[in-house]
Amino acid sequence: MTRIPSCLFADDGWRDRTLTASFECSTCFSVFTSDEFLRKHFRARHLRKGGRHKCSFCNYSSDITTSVKRHERTHTGEKPYVCSVCSKGFTQKAHLELHSKTHEGHRSYKCFTCGCAFHRNVDLQRHERTHSVQTGFVCPRCGKQFTDTSSLDRHLLLHGT
């Protein structure tokens, strides 16, 4: 879990509190304290319509050139960031950096159901939902089910939605 620093502008009763954030954006890795805030962020930052730069393959657009380039990799399959240990490729540098930690061997977040271990609590929480029946997020286009909204939102991009 990520600890969010307290707000400097909060009144005395709240100033020293920290919030525990466990909802991470799968696109930019920003962390939020609730699923609702994550969904609002994703829609505002990653699903916004009418950006100046357009995807060559679908109707996705963004005002940020690198966001479009990163998005286009979902169409081309290009993975320019390659792990020097196992040669696995990634579309984003941040994903390679997270993956590199898997070779360090220290996994402090363990699943009580199956014993799988993870480097980050966010990954454990995502994994634990696969053991439950919490698949309430269904793609309206193809019927595929997801355990969280960010995965569904990411999937919807493949449909050009």
N, C-alpha and C positions, 0 to 999 in steps of 0.2 A: 504494500500500500504506500502511496505517496502522501507525504504530509504537506499540506498547504499552509504557508506562514499566515499568522494572524494579520488582520487588517489594521493598518496604522490609524485609520479614521474611525474605528469602532469605539463605542463608549467603554468605560473602565470595566464593566461587567463582562465584556466579550473580548477585550483586547488580547488577553493572554491565551485564548483558546486557539487550537489548531484543528483543522478539519481533515478528516481522513478521506482521501479520494481514491476510488477504485474503479471509476468508469473512464476508460481510456479510448480516445479516438484512434481507430485503426489506420487512419490516413496520415495524420500529422503528429500523433502521440501526445496531444494535449490531454490533460487529466481533469476529470470533473467529479463533483461530489454526488451527483445523481444521474440516473439514466435520462431524465428529462432534460437536464442541462446539456448532456452529451448529444441528444437528438437535436436540440435547438442549434447547437454549435455546428453539427454536421450539415444540417439543412442550410444554414446561413453561409458557412464557409466552403462547403464542398459540393452542394447541389444547386448553388445559385445560378440562375439563368442569365444569359446575355453578357458574358464576359467578352473582352476585346479579342482574345486569342481563341481560335476554334480548333477542335479535334479534327484530324484528317479523316477519321473513320466513322464518327457518330456526331450527334448534336451537342456533345459536351463542350462547354466553353468556360474560360476563366480570365480574369484580368492578370493572372500571374503566369508568365510564359513557362516557367519550370513545372507548374502544376499540370499544364496541358501536356508537356513532354512526358512527365511521370504517368499521367493518365493514358497516353497513347501506348505505353508499354503494355497495358492490359490487352490491347489489340494485337500488338506485334510479337509479344512474348519475349521481348528483349530484356536481358538481365545483365546489365553491365557491371554490377558489383559482385565480385566472386570471392568466396571464402578461400583464404590461402591454406587452410587446413584440410578441408574436405571437398573443395571445388564447387560447392553449391552456389548457384547464382541467385541474385536478388535484384528487384526492380528499383529499390531505394537504398541509399547508403545507410540510413538509419536502421533498416531491417537487417542489413549485414552486420552492423555494430551490435544489435541485440542478439543475433544468431551467434556471433563470436563468443559470447558468454557461455554458450552451451558446451564449448570445448574446455572451459575452465574447471568443470566438474563440481562446482558448489551449487546445490539446488536446495534451498531452505524451505520451500513451500511444497508440502506433500499432500497428495489426495488420500483421504481416509478410506475411500472406496476401493481403489485399485492400486495405490502405491506409487503412481506416477509422480515425479517431482519436477518442480519448476523454479526458475530463477526469480520470477516476479509473481506476486499475489494475484495480479490482474489475469495472468495466464492460467493460474490455478482455478480461479473463479470461473473463467470461460470454460475450462476443461470440466469442472464439476457439474456444470449445467448439462453436459452430454450424458450424465448418469441419471438425470431426472427427466420428467415428462414435460419440462418447461420449453416447449418448442412452439410458443404462441405467436411466432412471427413468420407469416406465410407469404411467399411471393405471389402477388395477384396475377402475374403473367404465366408462371409455369408450375406453381404449387409447391415449390421446394420450401422446406421448413428450416428456420434458423432459431438459435437459442437467444439471440440478442438483436436489437434494432440496428446496431452499427454493421453487423454482418449482412443483414437484409438490405440495408441502404447500399452497401458496397456491391452486393449482388445485383441490385436494381440498375446500377451503372452499366452492367454488362448488357442489359436489355435496352440501354439508351434512355432510361427513364429518369 
